[in-house]
Amino acid sequence: MKKQQTKKKYDVIIVGAGPAGGQCARELSIAGKKVLLIEKSKEIGQPNFSSAGTSKELLDDFDLPLDFAPGKWSKILIATENVSKIWDYGETRGYVLDFAGLKKFLVKEAAKNGAKILIGTSVKKPILKDGVLIGVSYDGVFGKGEAFADVIVDASGPAGVLASELGMRKHLISPLSAGIELIAENVPEKLTEALAFYFGSTYVHYGYGWIFPMGKNSAKIGVAIYNISDHKEINIMEALKKFIAKFPGLENAAFVDLHGAPLCVNGGVDKHSADNFLFIGDAAAQINPLAGEGIRHAMHSARIAAKIILQALDKKDFSQKTLSQYDKEWKKYIGLRWKQSLLISKKIYSDISGKEADKFMKILAELSNKDIFALGFNYNFKKVFNKKTVIKWLKSAI
Ligand SMILES: Cc1cc2nc3c(=O)[nH]c(=O)nc-3n(C[C@H](O)[C@H](O)[C@H](O)COP(=O)(O)OP(=O)(O)OC[C@H]3O[C@@H](n4cnc5c(N)ncnc54)[C@H](O)[C@@H]3O)c2cc1C
């Protein structure tokens, strides 16, 4: 059968139904705009690659129900070769989400409010008129087609399909980092007590490992390797196996899912806007470089984008000048925090030995509950940067 050709005009086309695209579609459709959301996976929620560990603030800020939060955490554990500490908050401080469930929720909300959703469909190319983006061509299970809109948002994650074609993310693609994770059942209870991070080459070379609680005897266990494209000698699956072997009791665990994805963790771009165009979330490497937290930031970037797009639609002005307000607001959101996180991550993930990691851990171990949360989730390094030894240690990374 011949595939159908279609042409449509929307207020906004969003490419990718991840946390960034889903939230952007949710906000714009609630505001009554005509939205087309195009997702290449055949099922919303897929690919289900993220650990989705987060703080309580994500659910509060975005009015999310607890339905897709199977894991709760009230303790943070950080360990290096010989030093470890648990910070106990005494009450739920955050969650480990069912990532697919979060994405389904966002897209359902958008659909309920009138957004059109095209699943199993890949955006292939930007359509330009006189050098300006006016639409996209796509191909998928419902056929080939072209769609047109006043504003087009690339939220396609590390692929950054349109921003790449428009030449706006050349320096983001290399080097590339990556994360891989297992969902494990029959995990010893002791290993599911905290949101746990493990640093230093004793655990993982050029990266870190984590064990995130997912309910009783269930956990997400993974490793991230920074700039893996520069370390051809590293096999990420072997790194995960080595990490798991560090924990007695995990030999009896049952691994029920294995997933992973590339990570662009180099601090992002300054310019996310062109005429009729914005790119947001991981497409613009907005993930925080410290420990790869990306969901909360992807959703905040979507919220900023929705606000700027609504203003542009009101004014009927979709020029880069108007949309560049997004660049300003994103810059305000990250402040100096992303640059500082990148600096610290360059040192921590430079394959530091267990002993060197211990040195940093001794400084972290002095931090209070409030300060470790401020560091891990708000990237507030005041307490750490003030320490002379850390500054000296970091300088050696530059
Ligand atoms: C192993 C791992 C663990 C992680 N753990 C955490 C964590 O614990 N906490 C946290 O906050 N963050 C975590 N992250 C990061 C977080 O998942 C990302 O930052 C977040 O998903 C970014 O959202 P996004 O919407 O920008 O991009 P994505 O989630 O990548 O979504 C992009 C979407 O675009 C679609 N797409 C791609 N190309 C096309 C195309 N051509 N046409 C149509 N659709 C397309 C994709 O299928 C996808 O659905 C982790 C990442 C990895 C890899």
The ligand as an SDF file (V2000), in Angstrom:
LIG
                    3D

 53 58  0  0  0  0  0  0  0  0999 V2000
   21.4090    5.4540   32.4270 C   0  0  0  0  0  0  0  0  0  0  0  0
   20.8730    6.8240   32.7030 C   0  0  0  0  0  0  0  0  0  0  0  0
   20.4600    7.1530   33.9850 C   0  0  0  0  0  0  0  0  0  0  0  0
   19.9490    8.4230   34.2590 C   0  0  0  0  0  0  0  0  0  0  0  0
   19.5270    8.6950   35.5220 N   0  0  0  0  0  0  0  0  0  0  0  0
   18.9740    9.8850   35.8180 C   0  0  0  0  0  0  0  0  0  0  0  0
   18.4740   10.1460   37.1240 C   0  0  0  0  0  0  0  0  0  0  0  0
   18.5780    9.3130   38.0240 O   0  0  0  0  0  0  0  0  0  0  0  0
   17.8640   11.3360   37.3480 N   0  0  0  0  0  0  0  0  0  0  0  0
   17.7490   12.2880   36.3810 C   0  0  0  0  0  0  0  0  0  0  0  0
   17.1770   13.3680   36.6280 O   0  0  0  0  0  0  0  0  0  0  0  0
   18.2390   12.0810   35.1300 N   0  0  0  0  0  0  0  0  0  0  0  0
   18.8350   10.9010   34.8310 C   0  0  0  0  0  0  0  0  0  0  0  0
   19.3020   10.6490   33.5740 N   0  0  0  0  0  0  0  0  0  0  0  0
   19.1900   11.7220   32.5570 C   0  0  0  0  0  0  0  0  0  0  0  0
   17.7600   11.9120   32.0810 C   0  0  0  0  0  0  0  0  0  0  0  0
   17.1450   10.6850   31.7920 O   0  0  0  0  0  0  0  0  0  0  0  0
   17.7440   12.8220   30.8630 C   0  0  0  0  0  0  0  0  0  0  0  0
   18.4340   14.0020   31.1820 O   0  0  0  0  0  0  0  0  0  0  0  0
   16.3130   13.1510   30.4270 C   0  0  0  0  0  0  0  0  0  0  0  0
   15.6640   11.9790   29.9960 O   0  0  0  0  0  0  0  0  0  0  0  0
   16.3190   14.2010   29.3120 C   0  0  0  0  0  0  0  0  0  0  0  0
   15.0350   14.3750   28.8220 O   0  0  0  0  0  0  0  0  0  0  0  0
   14.7680   14.8790   27.3340 P   0  0  0  0  0  0  0  0  0  0  0  0
   13.2960   14.9110   27.1780 O   0  0  0  0  0  0  0  0  0  0  0  0
   15.5490   16.1000   27.0540 O   0  0  0  0  0  0  0  0  0  0  0  0
   15.4080   13.7510   26.3810 O   0  0  0  0  0  0  0  0  0  0  0  0
   15.0570   12.2160   26.2490 P   0  0  0  0  0  0  0  0  0  0  0  0
   14.5400   11.6800   27.5290 O   0  0  0  0  0  0  0  0  0  0  0  0
   16.2370   11.5750   25.6260 O   0  0  0  0  0  0  0  0  0  0  0  0
   13.8340   12.1850   25.2050 O   0  0  0  0  0  0  0  0  0  0  0  0
   14.0310   12.3870   23.8360 C   0  0  0  0  0  0  0  0  0  0  0  0
   12.9160   11.7130   23.0530 C   0  0  0  0  0  0  0  0  0  0  0  0
   13.0510   12.0560   21.6650 O   0  0  0  0  0  0  0  0  0  0  0  0
   12.7790   10.9160   20.8680 C   0  0  0  0  0  0  0  0  0  0  0  0
   13.4300   11.1070   19.5650 N   0  0  0  0  0  0  0  0  0  0  0  0
   14.7510   11.0490   19.2900 C   0  0  0  0  0  0  0  0  0  0  0  0
   14.9610   11.2790   17.9670 N   0  0  0  0  0  0  0  0  0  0  0  0
   13.7400   11.4820   17.3920 C   0  0  0  0  0  0  0  0  0  0  0  0
   13.2930   11.7490   16.0720 C   0  0  0  0  0  0  0  0  0  0  0  0
   14.1540   11.8740   15.0540 N   0  0  0  0  0  0  0  0  0  0  0  0
   11.9650   11.8760   15.8570 N   0  0  0  0  0  0  0  0  0  0  0  0
   11.0850   11.7420   16.8760 C   0  0  0  0  0  0  0  0  0  0  0  0
   11.4500   11.4830   18.1670 N   0  0  0  0  0  0  0  0  0  0  0  0
   12.7630   11.3570   18.4220 C   0  0  0  0  0  0  0  0  0  0  0  0
   13.3590    9.7670   21.7030 C   0  0  0  0  0  0  0  0  0  0  0  0
   12.8140    8.5150   21.3230 O   0  0  0  0  0  0  0  0  0  0  0  0
   12.9580   10.1950   23.1200 C   0  0  0  0  0  0  0  0  0  0  0  0
   11.6960    9.7240   23.4780 O   0  0  0  0  0  0  0  0  0  0  0  0
   19.8510    9.4000   33.2400 C   0  0  0  0  0  0  0  0  0  0  0  0
   20.2670    9.0800   31.9470 C   0  0  0  0  0  0  0  0  0  0  0  0
   20.7920    7.8130   31.6710 C   0  0  0  0  0  0  0  0  0  0  0  0
   21.2360    7.4840   30.2840 C   0  0  0  0  0  0  0  0  0  0  0  0
  1  2  1  0
  2  3  1  0
  2 52  2  0
  3  4  2  0
  4  5  1  0
  4 50  1  0
  5  6  2  0
  6  7  1  0
  6 13  1  0
  7  8  2  0
  7  9  1  0
  9 10  1  0
 10 11  2  0
 10 12  1  0
 12 13  2  0
 13 14  1  0
 14 15  1  0
 14 50  1  0
 15 16  1  0
 16 17  1  0
 16 18  1  0
 18 19  1  0
 18 20  1  0
 20 21  1  0
 20 22  1  0
 22 23  1  0
 23 24  1  0
 24 25  2  0
 24 26  1  0
 24 27  1  0
 27 28  1  0
 28 29  2  0
 28 30  1  0
 28 31  1  0
 31 32  1  0
 32 33  1  0
 33 34  1  0
 33 48  1  0
 34 35  1  0
 35 36  1  0
 35 46  1  0
 36 37  1  0
 36 45  1  0
 37 38  2  0
 38 39  1  0
 39 40  1  0
 39 45  2  0
 40 41  1  0
 40 42  2  0
 42 43  1  0
 43 44  2  0
 44 45  1  0
 46 47  1  0
 46 48  1  0
 48 49  1  0
 50 51  2  0
 51 52  1  0
 52 53  1  0
M  END
$$$$
